[in-house]
Amino acid sequence: MTNCGAVSAQTAPPFLKQTRMRMRDKMYIASSRTADERDLAILRRAVSGDSYSEISRDHGKGVSFSRVLVARIRDADLRESGEAASVVLAVYPAPIPRKVRAAA
């Protein structure tokens, strides 16, 4: 049985390996960009007052997905921005109180 021109990772010439790596990197960047756009859309909706469960449902995710995502973005912003916490927190939706969260 012949190989039909298939090239394994071990026998591939360097230019082909580099091409595959570039394609893989582009696919990762594209998927990362798509995720970033989704995250920003979720954040915009949360800031505009939409409920977290509605946002999550619209994205086909579990009810807590958008709440957790916004909290992670907020926490990263607090760590990395270098601004006062009060300034950073002013632009994010207020966290849901525990009693309300438990009743929902």
Secondary structure, 3 states (H helix, E strand, C coil): CCCCCCCCCCCCCHHHHHHHHHHHHHHHHHHHHHHHHHHHHHHHHHHHCCCHHHHHHHCCCCCCHHHHHHHHHHHHHHHHCCCCHHHHHCCCCCCCCHHHHHHC
